[in-house]
Amino acid sequence: MVPKLSYPLLFCVFLLFNQHCATATLNYADALEKSILFLEAQRSGQLPANQRVTWRGNSGLSDGSSNQVDLVGGYYDAGDNVKFGLPMAFTTTMLAWGVIEFGNMMSGQLDNARAAVRWGSDYLLKAATATPDSLYVQVADPNQDHRCWERPEDMDTPRNVYRVTAQNPGSDVAAETAAALAAASIVFKDSDSAYSAKLLQAATKVFDFADRYRGSYSDSLSSVVCPFYCSYSGYHDELLWGASWLHRASEDTSYMSYIQSNGHTLGAEEDDYSFSWDDKRVGTKVLLSKGFIQNKIDALQVYKVHSDNYICSLVPGSNGFQSQYTPGGLLFKGSDSNLQYVTSTTFLLLTYAKYLTTNGGSITCGSTRVSAKDLISLAKKQVDYILGQNPAGTSYMVGFGNRYPLHVHHRGSSLPALRDHPGRISCNDGFQYLYSGSPNPNLLVGAIVGGPDSGDGFSDDRNNYRQTEPATYINAPFVGALAFFAGNPNIWH
């Protein structure tokens, strides 16, 4: 008989020693609502009448005008005022995937989640269709933007527009944009079929553009995207990811043929242990494994095998384990914004658990059987840590719980709101607020910050961007994860 690990008991013992009882109830529905609310604070463009984050105002209303195109809208990625296409597209893909897998558990938040997807997909649709054989991938020069500490409503730094073309390709950002549009088309297939069809049509064209004109956008745009959002993993992972989403959205067999023909070249047989805005390999494997697990498509078995390897790498005590956890039990991948890897991993654990449940519900890691329930327990531990069940007793979601970061690295949140300070705050005058020891005047509710270090240490310092800066792509995968636990409030293991 294959032994089964018992994480809940071990975790409970740990928490008791740290005076945080594992049975404490967390309000996952409240966290879900707040995780989506944060995205409203990141909106660029003309804000709608039902905007709930009222300390924000309209911004970037002339974006794209320098190139005679409309690029108004979309999201600011993190604590600055740049619209970066690669992380914005990934954010949109992950928000959509969360709705696709766990939308039935979102209850009263489903409309807000769809609105969050649409704010991204509306912008990406414009960026993809404004000019033939081009994709607009960025608004603003980050080198100029970062010289100022300004509210988005005040910004007067250059709103330069950047695009990839056949001559200056960007297969990575284009294929990710195709993935986002395709995933969003699934979200709106039943509620707005015309919009869904428009998204899918655009996704098809953008993917063809990405595949036909191959190259990395980092090479084409250099210093305006690097080192901020360099495509370190290259573009092969996005091509396979984009094709996978187009296959799921369109059910067109040509995409399955593409996956079968190109999978080996594009990384199907490579093990990778990180999932982020840059590296899609693991996410693609989990996404495609569904076809083998549920539909027995033999050509997709390789993705199930490598998904299992990924899962085994996360499970302490199992064969194949090669992850690092903090003393308090948090998955640790890197010192810069570590929680982005935690939220993305958590989402994959829960999604894979969902797929496995339809087919026996377990995998084997050498001599250890790991069940879908084990994956849920491991995911829950990460979610609960972020929400405050950790050695510091601190929630890393702003506005959730009794203790959370107050000095968030975020321009709009840290500067007085327009309603409180109608006069313009100039580029250099804003820095007094960056270096102020006072809490942010505008609570950035729902924002998940970069998080603690490898020893569970955290410095709530606005200038400590590695730990205190939030980002849309930290929150996006967490929306689906929180929906799962909000929809299953009594689940423990």
N, C-alpha and C positions, 0 to 999 in steps of 0.2 A: 504494500500500500504506500502510495506517494505521500510524504508528510505535507501538512498544510501549515503555513505560517499564521501566527496569531498576533497581528499588529495592534488591534484595539487594546488588548490587555497591556501590552508593553507601553503603548502611548498613555493609557490611563495611569499606570504607575509613574511614568515620567511627569505627567501633569500634576499628580498629587504631590510629588516631591517639590514641584514648583508652585504649589498653592493655587493651581488653576484646575479645578475639577473638570474632568473630561465630560461629565454629564451636564455641565452648564449649558443652558439653552441659548443658542444664537438665533437672531431673527434674520433668517436668510432672505425672506421676502423683502424686508426693509433694505438689506444690503443690495439686493437685486435692483430695486427701484433707484437707489442712490448710484449704483454703478452705471446705470444708463443716464442718469441726470448729469453726471460729469461731462458726458459727451456734448450736452447742450452748452456747457461753458466753453467748449472748444470750437463752437461754430464760427465760421467766417461768413460774411455776406449780410444780406438783409434778413434780420431775425423775424420769425413769424409771430403772429398775434398770441399764439399759445406758448411762447417761450417761457419756460419756468425759472430759468436762471436770470433773474431780472436785473442783476447788477451789470450784466453784459449789455452792450449796444451794438449797432450796426458797424461793420468794418470791412475794409477791402472792397468797397463798392465799385471801384474802377479796375479791379484786377483783370488783366488781359487786354485792356484798352490800348496799351502800347503796341500790341500786335494786331489790333483790330479784331480781337476775339473776346468772347464772354467767358471769363474764368472766375466769376463771382460765386462764392459759396465754398463748400467743402469744410475741412477741419484743419485747425492748427494742430500740429502733431503733439506738442508737449508744452513747455513753458515759454516758448517764444512765439513769433508772429509769422513764421514761414509755413508755406503749404508744400510739404514734401510728398511727392506722388507715391513713392514706394511704400512708406509706412502707412499712408492714408489708404492705399488700395488693400494692403494686408489687414488693416483695421476693418475695412468694409467686408472683406472676405470672411473674417472671423466672426463678426457680428452676424452675418448672414448664416454661417454654419451653425452658430448657436441657436438661431431661430429655427433652422431646418431640423436640428436634432432634438431640441428641448423647448421649442416654442409652445408645445401643448402643456408645458409646466409653468409658463410665464404668467398665466392668469391675467390679472389686470394690467400687467406690464407689456403685453404683447404688442399693443399699438405703439407704445413708446419705443420698443425695440425695433419695430418696423420703421418708425420715423428716423431712428438713428441710422439704420441701414440706408434709407432713402436719401438722407442728407449727404452721405458719402457717394451713393450711386448716381445721384443727380449730377454731382460735380464731375465724377469720372466719365459719365456719358458725354458731357460737354467737352471735356478734355480729349476724349477719343474721337469725336465727330466734327470738331471745329474746322479742321484742315485735312484734306485728303493726304494719305501716306505720312501722317504725322501724329504724334501723341504728345500733348502738353503734360509735362511731368513735374513742374515746380513753379511756384510763384514766390519771388523774393530771393535776393542774394543773402544767404545766411551770414556771410562774413560781414556784410553791412548791418544786417538786422541785429547781430550779437554785440555790436558796438553801442547799442542803445538799450535802455530799460524803459519801455513805453507800453502803455495800454494799446491794445489793437485798435481801439477807436481813435487814437491819437497818432498812430504811426505815420511817419513821413520819410522813412527810409525807402530806397528804390524798390519798386515792385516789378523787378525784371521778370520776364517770362522765359522759361526754358522748355525745349521740346526735343524729342528724339525723332529721327527721320531715317529714310533708307540709307542716306550717306553717313549719318551719325546715329547708329542704331542703339537700341536699349531693350534687348530681348527680355531682360529681367523685369524691368518695371512694366513693360508692355504685357508680358504674359501674366504678371500679377494683376494688372488691371483687367485683363480678360477673365481671370479667375474671379475677381470681385464682381464684375458685371454678370457673369454666368451664375454665381452663387446667389446674387441678389435677384436674378430672374426667377429662381426657384421660390424665393420668399414671396414674390408678388404674383406667382402664377395663378393662384385662385382668387386673390383679392383685386388684382388689376392686371388682367391678361394682356391688354394692349401695351402697357408699360413693360411688363415682363418680356413680351416679344421684342420690344425695342432694345431692351438690355441684352437679350440673347443675340440679336442681330449684330449689335455693336461688339459684343464679346467675340463673336466669330471672326469679324474683320480684324480686330486688334490682335487676336491670337495669330491669325495668318500673317499679319505684319511682323509680329515678334519672331515667328518661325522663319519667315522668308528672308528678313534682314537681320542676321545674327550678329550679336556683339553686346558688350556690357555697357550700360549707361554710365558707369563710373569712368570708362575710357573716353566716352563721348563728351561728358560734362565736367569731368575732373574736379576742380577745386570748389565748384558750387554744390557738389553732392558729397565730396570726400573732405574731411573724415566723418562728416555728419551721418550720412546713410550710404556709405560705400557698399557696393554689392560684393562683399568678401567671398561669398560662396559661388560667385559666377552666375550664369543664367540658365544652366542646364536644369537646375532644380525647379525654377519657375516654369520652364517649358513643359515639364512633365506634370507639374501642379496645375497649370492652366488647362492642359489637355484633359486632365482628370475631371476638372470641374465642368468643362464643356461637355464631356461625355455624360456626366451625371445630369446636367441641365437639359441637354438636347436629346439624349438617348440615340444620338447619331452614331452608327457603327464605325464611321470613318475615324472617330476619335479613339475607339478601342483599337482599331488597326494601327493608329499612330502610336499609341501606348505600347502595343506589342512590338512594333518595328523599331521604336526608338528608346524603349525603356532601358535596355542594357547600356547604351551610350549616355543616356541622361541620368544614370545613377540608381537604377532599380535594385542593383545587387550590392550597393554600398550601405554599410551600417553607419548611422549617424545618430547622435544622442542629444541634439539640441534643435528646438523648433522656435523660429522667430521671424520677424519682418524680413530678415535676410535669408535664412536657410529654411526651405520648405520640404526637405527630403523626408523627414519623419512624418510630417502631416500628410504628405502624398501617400505614403505607405499605408497609414491608417485609413485614409479615405478610400483607397483602392482595395484594401483588405475586405471591405464590406461586400464587394462583388464575389469574392471567394467564399467568405464565411456564410453569406446568406443565399447566394445564387450558384455556388459551386462552379464559378468560371475558372477553369484550370489555369488559364494564362495569368491569372492574378494571384496564384498561390505564392509566388515569390514575395509579394508585398505582405502577405500574412506572415510568412517566415521572418521577414525583417522587422515587422511590427512586433512580433513576439520577442525578438532580440532586444528591441528598444525597451519594451516593458520589463524584461528581465533585468536590464541594466539599472532600473529604478528601484527594484525590490530588495531591500536589505536581507542578507542571508541567503539569497538565491544564487544559483549558478549564473554567471554573466553579470552579476552586480558590479557596477563601476561608477556609481554616482557619489557625490559628496553631500552630506547633510550637516547642518549646524548642530551644535550640542542641543539646541531646542527643537530639532526635528525638521527644519526648513531645508528644502532642496536648494543647493547653492551651486550656481554655474559661473558667476562672475561678479566682480565688485561694482561694475557699472550697471545700475538698474536691474539688479538680480530678479526682482519680482516679475519682470516680463517673462522670464523663463519658467517661473513657478506657475503663473496663470496659464500659459500656453500648454505646459505639461499636464496640469490639472485637467484642462479641457480634453486633451487626448486620452488621458486615463479614463475619463467618464464616457467618452464617445466609444472607445474600444470596449469598455465594459458593456455598453449597450449592444454593440454588434455581437460580442461573445455570448451574451445572454440568449441569443436566438439559436445558438449552436453548441449546447453543452456547457457553456459558461466558464471554461477554464483553459489555461495554457500550461505547458510544463517548461520549467527552467531547470534543465538537468534533472535532478532527482526531486525537485520541489514542484508541487502543483500550486499554481496561483489562480485563484478564481476571480470571476467578475466582482464578487463582493470584496475581495482583497484590494482590487484596484479602486473600488469606491472608497474603502477605508483609507487608503493611501492618499487619494484625492481630498477626502474630507479633512485629513490631518493638515494638508497644505492650506485649504480654505480657512479652516479654523485658526491656524497660525496667523494668517493675514488679518483676520477679523478680531484678533486680540488674545487668543489662547496661546500665549507664548511666554517665555521667561520674563520679558519686560512688562507684560500686561498691557501692551500698546497695540491698538488697532492701526494697521497701516493703510486703512481706508479713511480718508478725511470725513469727519462728520458721523462716523459710525462708532458706537460705544461711548464710553466716558472719557477715554484718553486716546488721542490721535495727534499726528503732526500739526503744528500750528504755523510753522515757518516754511511754507511750501515754495519751492523754486518755480515761480509762475508769475509772469508779468501782470496779467489782468487781476489775479487774486491778491497780489501783494501791493498794488497801487490803489489809491482811493477810487471808488466807482464814480462814474460821471455824475450820478445823482447827488453825490456828496461833494464832489469837486468838479463843477462844470467847466472850469478853466482848463486849458490844455497844459499837460505836464510834458515838458520837452525831453528830448533824447537823454541829455546828461542829467537833468534834474531828477529823473526817475531813479538814479542809482542810490539816492539817499534811502529809498524804500527797500532796495535790495539788501543794503547793509544794516538796515534797522533791526534792532533786537525785538521789536514789537511783533505780535502775531499778525498774520495777514488780515487786512480789514474785511475782505470778502471771502467767506468760507467756501472753499472749492469742494462742495459736498460730493462724495462718491469717488473722488480721485484716489487712485492707488499710487503711492509714491514708489521710488526705486527700492526702498526697503533696507533691512539690516545687513551687516557684513557676515563673514563666515563664522564669527563668534557670537552672533545674535546682537551685536552692538549697533546702535543707531544714534546719530547726532542730528537733532532737529534744528538744523542750521540752513537758512535759505541759500547760502552760498555753497552749500554742500550738495551740488546738483546730482552727484552720483546716487545719493540716498533720498533726497527730498524732491526730485523732479518727477511729476506724474507724466503719463503719456497715454494717448488713445489706445495704443497697441498693448499696453498693460491691462487696461480695462476690458478690451473687446473680447478676449477669450473667457474672461471671468464672468461675463454676462451669462453665457451658456452654462457654466459650472454652477453659478448661483441659482439659476433657474432649476437645475436638477435637484439641488438640496431644498429649495423652496417648495418644489413639487413633491418632495419625499421627506417631509419634516421629521418623521420618526425613524428614518433609517439610521442604523449605527454601523453595521458591517455587512 
